[in-house]
Amino acid sequence: MVGWVFILTADIIHIFMLGWVSILTEDIIHIFMLGWVSILTEDIIHSFMLGWVSILTEDIIHIFMVGLVFILTEDTIHIFMVGWVFILTEDIVHIFMVGLVSILTEDIIHIFMVRWVSILTEEIIHIFMVR
């Protein structure tokens, strides 16, 4: 995000910077660069490009367009930036547009704004600010 984001959850500590992102979770180590990202985990292979992102996991197929997306954990947490994202999963179909996105799933309520993002899940509360 423009500025930075600090996320504290039970098992996730994320520090996001304009230039790079470092994510450390119990079973995931991600190093994100402006140009590209290559992530190899036990069950995840990610290839990130500035223009697009294609993610293939056991049960998730994600196609990301201009913007930024990060975080794939056991229960999946997604943060979407300016642009739009189209997500196809077994039980989730998301279409993200610049401006406002409202997602309702069984246990996830997401409200995305260009200026801020507030995510409320059963065990996660995230507050994202532009600055």
PyMOL commands that set and color helices and strands:
alter all, ss='L'
color gray80, all
select strands_A, chain A and resi 5-8+12-16+20-25+29-33+36-40+45-49+53-56+60-64+69-70+79-80+85-89+93-95+100-104+108-113+116-121+125-129
alter strands_A, ss='S'
color yellow, strands_A
deselect
rebuild
show_as cartoon
